[in-house]
Amino acid sequence: MGCDQTLTFTADYKLRSTTATWSPPRAVDNVNGVVNVTKLSGPEQGDIIEDEVDATYQATDKSGNPSDVCSIKLKVNGKYIDTFNRPNVYYQ
């Protein structure tokens, strides 16, 4: 499985959130090749995410043996204006 990675998405100007889509991890069983990958927690494909959130997955082979839990960090980068303190300062 393609685990323990960080995927970065870019928000539109002045926004801190964006729609996120990614490829779920894939797994292969070295015995019979039949594997089911299940999302345990986190956003769904196409959800709007803000800042950072984790999506966790787990694979199970045909015999019911589970893999280690796989976590993918989804992170949003964006530029927005700090209008409260410094109106000309941009953050990224």
C-alpha positions as CSV (number, residue, x, y, z in Angstrom):
1,M,0.0,0.0,0.0
2,G,1.2,3.6,-0.7
3,C,1.2,4.6,3.0
4,D,2.6,7.2,5.2
5,Q,2.7,10.0,2.7
6,T,1.5,13.6,2.6
7,L,-0.5,14.8,-0.4
8,T,-0.6,18.6,-0.7
9,F,-3.5,20.5,-2.3
10,T,-3.6,24.2,-3.2
11,A,-6.5,26.4,-2.2
12,D,-7.7,29.3,-4.2
13,Y,-6.5,32.8,-3.3
14,K,-7.8,33.9,0.1
15,L,-9.2,30.4,0.9
16,R,-7.9,27.9,3.4
17,S,-9.9,24.9,2.1
18,T,-10.3,23.1,-1.2
19,T,-11.9,20.1,-2.8
20,A,-9.6,17.0,-2.4
21,T,-9.4,14.0,-4.7
22,W,-6.7,11.4,-4.5
23,S,-6.0,7.8,-5.4
24,P,-6.6,5.4,-2.5
25,P,-3.7,3.1,-1.7
26,R,-3.6,-0.3,-3.4
27,A,-2.4,-3.6,-1.9
28,V,-1.4,-6.9,-3.3
29,D,-1.3,-10.3,-1.5
30,N,1.7,-12.4,-2.3
31,V,-0.3,-15.6,-2.0
32,N,-3.5,-15.2,-4.0
33,G,-3.5,-11.5,-5.1
34,V,-7.1,-10.9,-3.9
35,V,-7.1,-7.9,-1.5
36,N,-9.9,-5.6,-0.3
37,V,-8.8,-2.1,0.8
38,T,-11.2,-0.3,3.2
39,K,-11.2,3.3,4.3
40,L,-11.4,3.4,8.1
41,S,-11.6,7.1,8.7
42,G,-11.1,10.5,7.1
43,P,-12.8,12.5,4.3
44,E,-14.4,11.0,1.3
45,Q,-13.2,11.7,-2.3
46,G,-14.4,15.1,-3.4
47,D,-14.9,16.5,0.2
48,I,-13.8,20.0,1.0
49,I,-10.9,19.8,3.4
50,E,-9.1,22.5,5.5
51,D,-5.6,22.6,6.9
52,E,-4.6,19.0,7.5
53,V,-6.6,15.8,7.9
54,D,-5.7,12.1,7.8
55,A,-7.4,9.4,5.7
56,T,-6.7,5.9,7.0
57,Y,-7.0,2.6,5.2
58,Q,-6.5,-1.1,5.9
59,A,-6.2,-4.0,3.5
60,T,-7.6,-7.5,4.1
61,D,-6.6,-10.5,2.1
62,K,-9.0,-13.3,1.0
63,S,-8.3,-15.2,4.2
64,G,-9.3,-12.2,6.3
65,N,-5.8,-11.3,7.4
66,P,-5.5,-7.5,7.9
67,S,-2.6,-5.3,7.0
68,D,-1.1,-2.6,9.1
69,V,-3.2,0.6,9.0
70,C,-2.2,3.0,6.3
71,S,-2.4,6.7,6.9
72,I,-2.3,9.4,4.2
73,K,-2.0,13.0,5.3
74,L,-4.0,15.5,3.2
75,K,-2.7,19.0,3.6
76,V,-4.1,22.3,2.2
77,N,-1.7,25.1,1.2
78,G,-3.2,28.5,0.4
79,K,-2.6,32.2,0.5
80,Y,-4.8,34.3,2.6
81,I,-4.7,37.8,4.1
82,D,-4.3,38.4,7.8
83,T,-6.9,41.2,7.9
84,F,-7.0,41.3,11.7
85,N,-3.4,42.4,12.4
86,R,-1.4,43.0,9.3
87,P,-3.6,43.7,6.2
88,N,-0.6,43.5,3.8
89,V,0.9,40.2,5.1
90,Y,0.2,37.1,3.1
91,Y,0.6,33.6,4.5
92,Q,1.3,30.4,2.7
